[in-house]
Amino acid sequence: MVDFEWVNLRKANLKWTNLREANLKWADLTKASLIEANLKEAHYLTFDQLSKMKTFHDAKLNKKPLNSLKKNMVVF
């Protein structure tokens, strides 16, 4: 498992990055681009982190944080 605990990934381009099983506890993903990144089984990935990302279009996610994000989305 890769440990990104407390790592500043703010504005990072993580396109196509394999973060499978990574520890993302307290990682700053604000405005990070995770297009097509693999986040399956990532540890401590939270709704708050997902909501601050620039994009995670086509990223592979576990259903729990994704369902949380969908429930809290506002559609205009």
Jmol script that loads the backbone (N, CA, C; Angstrom):
load data "model"
ATOM      1  N   MET A   1       0.842  -1.177   0.000  1.00  0.00           N
ATOM      2  CA  MET A   1       0.000   0.000   0.000  1.00  0.00           C
ATOM      3  C   MET A   1       0.893   1.247   0.000  1.00  0.00           C
ATOM      4  N   VAL A   2       0.557   2.188  -0.856  1.00  0.00           N
ATOM      5  CA  VAL A   2       1.272   3.460  -0.919  1.00  0.00           C
ATOM      6  C   VAL A   2       0.679   4.389   0.134  1.00  0.00           C
ATOM      7  N   ASP A   3       1.532   5.078   0.865  1.00  0.00           N
ATOM      8  CA  ASP A   3       1.083   5.933   1.955  1.00  0.00           C
ATOM      9  C   ASP A   3       1.157   7.403   1.542  1.00  0.00           C
ATOM     10  N   PHE A   4      -0.022   8.021   1.373  1.00  0.00           N
ATOM     11  CA  PHE A   4      -0.115   9.446   1.065  1.00  0.00           C
ATOM     12  C   PHE A   4      -0.704  10.223   2.242  1.00  0.00           C
ATOM     13  N   GLU A   5      -0.608   9.653   3.452  1.00  0.00           N
ATOM     14  CA  GLU A   5      -1.157  10.320   4.621  1.00  0.00           C
ATOM     15  C   GLU A   5      -0.469  11.671   4.815  1.00  0.00           C
ATOM     16  N   TRP A   6      -1.280  12.729   4.904  1.00  0.00           N
ATOM     17  CA  TRP A   6      -0.844  14.114   5.095  1.00  0.00           C
ATOM     18  C   TRP A   6      -0.086  14.685   3.895  1.00  0.00           C
ATOM     19  N   VAL A   7      -0.085  14.031   2.748  1.00  0.00           N
ATOM     20  CA  VAL A   7       0.645  14.515   1.570  1.00  0.00           C
ATOM     21  C   VAL A   7      -0.158  15.616   0.877  1.00  0.00           C
ATOM     22  N   ASN A   8       0.533  16.666   0.442  1.00  0.00           N
ATOM     23  CA  ASN A   8      -0.095  17.768  -0.272  1.00  0.00           C
ATOM     24  C   ASN A   8      -0.106  17.426  -1.764  1.00  0.00           C
ATOM     25  N   LEU A   9      -1.291  17.065  -2.272  1.00  0.00           N
ATOM     26  CA  LEU A   9      -1.462  16.774  -3.695  1.00  0.00           C
ATOM     27  C   LEU A   9      -2.322  17.850  -4.349  1.00  0.00           C
ATOM     28  N   ARG A  10      -2.354  19.013  -3.725  1.00  0.00           N
ATOM     29  CA  ARG A  10      -3.140  20.149  -4.218  1.00  0.00           C
ATOM     30  C   ARG A  10      -2.706  20.494  -5.643  1.00  0.00           C
ATOM     31  N   LYS A  11      -3.695  20.569  -6.539  1.00  0.00           N
ATOM     32  CA  LYS A  11      -3.513  20.905  -7.958  1.00  0.00           C
ATOM     33  C   LYS A  11      -2.655  19.887  -8.720  1.00  0.00           C
ATOM     34  N   ALA A  12      -2.445  18.707  -8.163  1.00  0.00           N
ATOM     35  CA  ALA A  12      -1.631  17.683  -8.836  1.00  0.00           C
ATOM     36  C   ALA A  12      -2.394  17.091 -10.018  1.00  0.00           C
ATOM     37  N   ASN A  13      -1.666  16.785 -11.080  1.00  0.00           N
ATOM     38  CA  ASN A  13      -2.236  16.083 -12.221  1.00  0.00           C
ATOM     39  C   ASN A  13      -1.965  14.600 -12.012  1.00  0.00           C
ATOM     40  N   LEU A  14      -2.988  13.869 -11.576  1.00  0.00           N
ATOM     41  CA  LEU A  14      -2.845  12.448 -11.279  1.00  0.00           C
ATOM     42  C   LEU A  14      -3.617  11.603 -12.295  1.00  0.00           C
ATOM     43  N   LYS A  15      -3.709  12.114 -13.503  1.00  0.00           N
ATOM     44  CA  LYS A  15      -4.406  11.416 -14.587  1.00  0.00           C
ATOM     45  C   LYS A  15      -3.792  10.038 -14.786  1.00  0.00           C
ATOM     46  N   TRP A  16      -4.627   9.020 -14.829  1.00  0.00           N
ATOM     47  CA  TRP A  16      -4.256   7.615 -15.038  1.00  0.00           C
ATOM     48  C   TRP A  16      -3.421   7.020 -13.899  1.00  0.00           C
ATOM     49  N   THR A  17      -3.334   7.687 -12.773  1.00  0.00           N
ATOM     50  CA  THR A  17      -2.527   7.200 -11.655  1.00  0.00           C
ATOM     51  C   THR A  17      -3.207   6.022 -10.967  1.00  0.00           C
ATOM     52  N   ASN A  18      -2.416   5.022 -10.602  1.00  0.00           N
ATOM     53  CA  ASN A  18      -2.939   3.867  -9.874  1.00  0.00           C
ATOM     54  C   ASN A  18      -2.781   4.129  -8.376  1.00  0.00           C
ATOM     55  N   LEU A  19      -3.881   4.489  -7.735  1.00  0.00           N
ATOM     56  CA  LEU A  19      -3.888   4.727  -6.294  1.00  0.00           C
ATOM     57  C   LEU A  19      -4.658   3.626  -5.573  1.00  0.00           C
ATOM     58  N   ARG A  20      -4.739   2.461  -6.207  1.00  0.00           N
ATOM     59  CA  ARG A  20      -5.453   1.318  -5.626  1.00  0.00           C
ATOM     60  C   ARG A  20      -4.834   0.983  -4.269  1.00  0.00           C
ATOM     61  N   GLU A  21      -5.685   0.912  -3.259  1.00  0.00           N
ATOM     62  CA  GLU A  21      -5.306   0.590  -1.885  1.00  0.00           C
ATOM     63  C   GLU A  21      -4.411   1.642  -1.226  1.00  0.00           C
ATOM     64  N   ALA A  22      -4.287   2.831  -1.823  1.00  0.00           N
ATOM     65  CA  ALA A  22      -3.454   3.887  -1.235  1.00  0.00           C
ATOM     66  C   ALA A  22      -4.091   4.433   0.042  1.00  0.00           C
ATOM     67  N   ASN A  23      -3.256   4.823   0.980  1.00  0.00           N
ATOM     68  CA  ASN A  23      -3.721   5.488   2.197  1.00  0.00           C
ATOM     69  C   ASN A  23      -3.801   6.983   1.900  1.00  0.00           C
ATOM     70  N   LEU A  24      -5.014   7.511   1.827  1.00  0.00           N
ATOM     71  CA  LEU A  24      -5.219   8.930   1.513  1.00  0.00           C
ATOM     72  C   LEU A  24      -5.687   9.740   2.718  1.00  0.00           C
ATOM     73  N   LYS A  25      -5.464   9.198   3.907  1.00  0.00           N
ATOM     74  CA  LYS A  25      -5.905   9.882   5.123  1.00  0.00           C
ATOM     75  C   LYS A  25      -5.239  11.246   5.225  1.00  0.00           C
ATOM     76  N   TRP A  26      -6.068  12.269   5.318  1.00  0.00           N
ATOM     77  CA  TRP A  26      -5.653  13.668   5.448  1.00  0.00           C
ATOM     78  C   TRP A  26      -4.890  14.190   4.228  1.00  0.00           C
ATOM     79  N   ALA A  27      -4.863  13.463   3.118  1.00  0.00           N
ATOM     80  CA  ALA A  27      -4.209  13.961   1.900  1.00  0.00           C
ATOM     81  C   ALA A  27      -5.001  15.141   1.351  1.00  0.00           C
ATOM     82  N   ASP A  28      -4.296  16.180   0.929  1.00  0.00           N
ATOM     83  CA  ASP A  28      -4.950  17.363   0.366  1.00  0.00           C
ATOM     84  C   ASP A  28      -5.079  17.158  -1.137  1.00  0.00           C
ATOM     85  N   LEU A  29      -6.295  16.894  -1.597  1.00  0.00           N
ATOM     86  CA  LEU A  29      -6.569  16.666  -3.016  1.00  0.00           C
ATOM     87  C   LEU A  29      -7.315  17.846  -3.644  1.00  0.00           C
ATOM     88  N   THR A  30      -7.246  19.006  -3.002  1.00  0.00           N
ATOM     89  CA  THR A  30      -7.937  20.193  -3.489  1.00  0.00           C
ATOM     90  C   THR A  30      -7.468  20.541  -4.895  1.00  0.00           C
ATOM     91  N   LYS A  31      -8.432  20.647  -5.803  1.00  0.00           N
ATOM     92  CA  LYS A  31      -8.208  20.994  -7.211  1.00  0.00           C
ATOM     93  C   LYS A  31      -7.292  20.007  -7.944  1.00  0.00           C
ATOM     94  N   ALA A  32      -7.139  18.806  -7.424  1.00  0.00           N
ATOM     95  CA  ALA A  32      -6.359  17.775  -8.101  1.00  0.00           C
ATOM     96  C   ALA A  32      -7.182  17.189  -9.249  1.00  0.00           C
ATOM     97  N   SER A  33      -6.501  16.802 -10.301  1.00  0.00           N
ATOM     98  CA  SER A  33      -7.139  16.177 -11.454  1.00  0.00           C
ATOM     99  C   SER A  33      -6.844  14.683 -11.420  1.00  0.00           C
ATOM    100  N   LEU A  34      -7.893  13.886 -11.245  1.00  0.00           N
ATOM    101  CA  LEU A  34      -7.743  12.437 -11.157  1.00  0.00           C
ATOM    102  C   LEU A  34      -8.516  11.735 -12.269  1.00  0.00           C
ATOM    103  N   ILE A  35      -8.418  12.251 -13.477  1.00  0.00           N
ATOM    104  CA  ILE A  35      -9.101  11.669 -14.628  1.00  0.00           C
ATOM    105  C   ILE A  35      -8.610  10.237 -14.842  1.00  0.00           C
ATOM    106  N   GLU A  36      -9.548   9.303 -14.884  1.00  0.00           N
ATOM    107  CA  GLU A  36      -9.286   7.888 -15.111  1.00  0.00           C
ATOM    108  C   GLU A  36      -8.315   7.259 -14.103  1.00  0.00           C
ATOM    109  N   ALA A  37      -8.180   7.871 -12.930  1.00  0.00           N
ATOM    110  CA  ALA A  37      -7.328   7.310 -11.872  1.00  0.00           C
ATOM    111  C   ALA A  37      -8.013   6.097 -11.246  1.00  0.00           C
ATOM    112  N   ASN A  38      -7.217   5.183 -10.754  1.00  0.00           N
ATOM    113  CA  ASN A  38      -7.749   4.006 -10.069  1.00  0.00           C
ATOM    114  C   ASN A  38      -7.715   4.266  -8.569  1.00  0.00           C
ATOM    115  N   LEU A  39      -8.888   4.497  -7.995  1.00  0.00           N
ATOM    116  CA  LEU A  39      -9.019   4.755  -6.562  1.00  0.00           C
ATOM    117  C   LEU A  39      -9.746   3.614  -5.848  1.00  0.00           C
ATOM    118  N   LYS A  40      -9.832   2.455  -6.514  1.00  0.00           N
ATOM    119  CA  LYS A  40     -10.500   1.303  -5.910  1.00  0.00           C
ATOM    120  C   LYS A  40      -9.785   0.915  -4.623  1.00  0.00           C
ATOM    121  N   GLU A  41     -10.557   0.674  -3.602  1.00  0.00           N
ATOM    122  CA  GLU A  41     -10.059   0.228  -2.308  1.00  0.00           C
ATOM    123  C   GLU A  41      -9.069   1.205  -1.665  1.00  0.00           C
ATOM    124  N   ALA A  42      -9.107   2.486  -2.097  1.00  0.00           N
ATOM    125  CA  ALA A  42      -8.276   3.495  -1.444  1.00  0.00           C
ATOM    126  C   ALA A  42      -8.774   3.667  -0.010  1.00  0.00           C
ATOM    127  N   HIS A  43      -7.863   3.796   0.905  1.00  0.00           N
ATOM    128  CA  HIS A  43      -8.207   3.908   2.317  1.00  0.00           C
ATOM    129  C   HIS A  43      -8.373   5.372   2.714  1.00  0.00           C
ATOM    130  N   TYR A  44      -9.425   5.657   3.467  1.00  0.00           N
ATOM    131  CA  TYR A  44      -9.706   6.981   4.033  1.00  0.00           C
ATOM    132  C   TYR A  44     -10.036   8.034   2.977  1.00  0.00           C
ATOM    133  N   LEU A  45     -10.486   7.638   1.802  1.00  0.00           N
ATOM    134  CA  LEU A  45     -10.954   8.600   0.809  1.00  0.00           C
ATOM    135  C   LEU A  45     -12.330   9.067   1.244  1.00  0.00           C
ATOM    136  N   THR A  46     -12.471  10.364   1.448  1.00  0.00           N
ATOM    137  CA  THR A  46     -13.713  10.897   2.019  1.00  0.00           C
ATOM    138  C   THR A  46     -14.509  11.721   1.005  1.00  0.00           C
ATOM    139  N   PHE A  47     -15.764  11.947   1.354  1.00  0.00           N
ATOM    140  CA  PHE A  47     -16.609  12.826   0.556  1.00  0.00           C
ATOM    141  C   PHE A  47     -15.987  14.217   0.461  1.00  0.00           C
ATOM    142  N   ASP A  48     -15.446  14.707   1.557  1.00  0.00           N
ATOM    143  CA  ASP A  48     -14.833  16.033   1.571  1.00  0.00           C
ATOM    144  C   ASP A  48     -13.683  16.115   0.566  1.00  0.00           C
ATOM    145  N   GLN A  49     -12.851  15.078   0.503  1.00  0.00           N
ATOM    146  CA  GLN A  49     -11.752  15.073  -0.464  1.00  0.00           C
ATOM    147  C   GLN A  49     -12.290  15.059  -1.898  1.00  0.00           C
ATOM    148  N   LEU A  50     -13.274  14.202  -2.163  1.00  0.00           N
ATOM    149  CA  LEU A  50     -13.847  14.117  -3.507  1.00  0.00           C
ATOM    150  C   LEU A  50     -14.469  15.443  -3.930  1.00  0.00           C
ATOM    151  N   SER A  51     -15.128  16.110  -3.010  1.00  0.00           N
ATOM    152  CA  SER A  51     -15.824  17.353  -3.349  1.00  0.00           C
ATOM    153  C   SER A  51     -14.870  18.506  -3.653  1.00  0.00           C
ATOM    154  N   LYS A  52     -13.626  18.404  -3.235  1.00  0.00           N
ATOM    155  CA  LYS A  52     -12.654  19.472  -3.467  1.00  0.00           C
ATOM    156  C   LYS A  52     -11.764  19.224  -4.688  1.00  0.00           C
ATOM    157  N   MET A  53     -11.876  18.037  -5.298  1.00  0.00           N
ATOM    158  CA  MET A  53     -11.056  17.737  -6.474  1.00  0.00           C
ATOM    159  C   MET A  53     -11.517  18.564  -7.661  1.00  0.00           C
ATOM    160  N   LYS A  54     -10.587  18.850  -8.547  1.00  0.00           N
ATOM    161  CA  LYS A  54     -10.947  19.544  -9.780  1.00  0.00           C
ATOM    162  C   LYS A  54     -11.809  18.622 -10.629  1.00  0.00           C
ATOM    163  N   THR A  55     -11.366  17.390 -10.804  1.00  0.00           N
ATOM    164  CA  THR A  55     -12.140  16.398 -11.535  1.00  0.00           C
ATOM    165  C   THR A  55     -11.660  14.991 -11.193  1.00  0.00           C
ATOM    166  N   PHE A  56     -12.604  14.065 -11.238  1.00  0.00           N
ATOM    167  CA  PHE A  56     -12.244  12.653 -11.152  1.00  0.00           C
ATOM    168  C   PHE A  56     -13.060  11.907 -12.200  1.00  0.00           C
ATOM    169  N   HIS A  57     -13.188  12.530 -13.367  1.00  0.00           N
ATOM    170  CA  HIS A  57     -13.942  11.982 -14.493  1.00  0.00           C
ATOM    171  C   HIS A  57     -13.410  10.602 -14.878  1.00  0.00           C
ATOM    172  N   ASP A  58     -14.305   9.643 -14.962  1.00  0.00           N
ATOM    173  CA  ASP A  58     -13.983   8.256 -15.327  1.00  0.00           C
ATOM    174  C   ASP A  58     -13.018   7.573 -14.364  1.00  0.00           C
ATOM    175  N   ALA A  59     -12.869   8.102 -13.162  1.00  0.00           N
ATOM    176  CA  ALA A  59     -12.031   7.437 -12.154  1.00  0.00           C
ATOM    177  C   ALA A  59     -12.741   6.185 -11.652  1.00  0.00           C
ATOM    178  N   LYS A  60     -11.958   5.211 -11.273  1.00  0.00           N
ATOM    179  CA  LYS A  60     -12.511   3.988 -10.695  1.00  0.00           C
ATOM    180  C   LYS A  60     -12.590   4.188  -9.192  1.00  0.00           C
ATOM    181  N   LEU A  61     -13.826   4.175  -8.678  1.00  0.00           N
ATOM    182  CA  LEU A  61     -14.058   4.433  -7.259  1.00  0.00           C
ATOM    183  C   LEU A  61     -14.858   3.305  -6.624  1.00  0.00           C
ATOM    184  N   ASN A  62     -14.681   3.128  -5.338  1.00  0.00           N
ATOM    185  CA  ASN A  62     -15.584   2.257  -4.593  1.00  0.00           C
ATOM    186  C   ASN A  62     -16.932   2.952  -4.525  1.00  0.00           C
ATOM    187  N   LYS A  63     -17.984   2.204  -4.360  1.00  0.00           N
ATOM    188  CA  LYS A  63     -19.320   2.787  -4.390  1.00  0.00           C
ATOM    189  C   LYS A  63     -19.634   3.662  -3.189  1.00  0.00           C
ATOM    190  N   LYS A  64     -19.075   3.386  -2.017  1.00  0.00           N
ATOM    191  CA  LYS A  64     -19.447   4.133  -0.808  1.00  0.00           C
ATOM    192  C   LYS A  64     -19.185   5.638  -0.933  1.00  0.00           C
ATOM    193  N   PRO A  65     -17.959   6.110  -1.237  1.00  0.00           N
ATOM    194  CA  PRO A  65     -17.783   7.570  -1.340  1.00  0.00           C
ATOM    195  C   PRO A  65     -18.516   8.159  -2.535  1.00  0.00           C
ATOM    196  N   LEU A  66     -18.646   7.393  -3.613  1.00  0.00           N
ATOM    197  CA  LEU A  66     -19.344   7.896  -4.788  1.00  0.00           C
ATOM    198  C   LEU A  66     -20.828   8.083  -4.498  1.00  0.00           C
ATOM    199  N   ASN A  67     -21.443   7.141  -3.807  1.00  0.00           N
ATOM    200  CA  ASN A  67     -22.852   7.280  -3.426  1.00  0.00           C
ATOM    201  C   ASN A  67     -23.052   8.474  -2.516  1.00  0.00           C
ATOM    202  N   SER A  68     -22.107   8.705  -1.618  1.00  0.00           N
ATOM    203  CA  SER A  68     -22.180   9.856  -0.726  1.00  0.00           C
ATOM    204  C   SER A  68     -22.124  11.151  -1.522  1.00  0.00           C
ATOM    205  N   LEU A  69     -21.276  11.192  -2.529  1.00  0.00           N
ATOM    206  CA  LEU A  69     -21.158  12.384  -3.357  1.00  0.00           C
ATOM    207  C   LEU A  69     -22.441  12.628  -4.141  1.00  0.00           C
ATOM    208  N   LYS A  70     -23.000  11.572  -4.723  1.00  0.00           N
ATOM    209  CA  LYS A  70     -24.238  11.715  -5.495  1.00  0.00           C
ATOM    210  C   LYS A  70     -25.382  12.243  -4.632  1.00  0.00           C
ATOM    211  N   LYS A  71     -25.472  11.785  -3.386  1.00  0.00           N
ATOM    212  CA  LYS A  71     -26.538  12.223  -2.494  1.00  0.00           C
ATOM    213  C   LYS A  71     -26.441  13.704  -2.164  1.00  0.00           C
ATOM    214  N   ASN A  72     -25.221  14.245  -2.186  1.00  0.00           N
ATOM    215  CA  ASN A  72     -25.009  15.620  -1.764  1.00  0.00           C
ATOM    216  C   ASN A  72     -24.853  16.591  -2.925  1.00  0.00           C
ATOM    217  N   MET A  73     -25.029  16.116  -4.150  1.00  0.00           N
ATOM    218  CA  MET A  73     -24.889  16.982  -5.317  1.00  0.00           C
ATOM    219  C   MET A  73     -26.124  17.853  -5.480  1.00  0.00           C
ATOM    220  N   VAL A  74     -25.892  19.072  -5.900  1.00  0.00           N
ATOM    221  CA  VAL A  74     -26.999  19.991  -6.193  1.00  0.00           C
ATOM    222  C   VAL A  74     -27.045  20.166  -7.700  1.00  0.00           C
ATOM    223  N   VAL A  75     -28.192  19.936  -8.311  1.00  0.00           N
ATOM    224  CA  VAL A  75     -28.334  20.072  -9.759  1.00  0.00           C
ATOM    225  C   VAL A  75     -29.100  21.344 -10.049  1.00  0.00           C
ATOM    226  N   PHE A  76     -28.561  22.135 -10.936  1.00  0.00           N
ATOM    227  CA  PHE A  76     -29.207  23.403 -11.319  1.00  0.00           C
ATOM    228  C   PHE A  76     -29.844  23.272 -12.672  1.00  0.00           C
TER     229      PHE A  76
END
end "model"
wireframe off; spacefill off
backbone 0.3
color backbone group
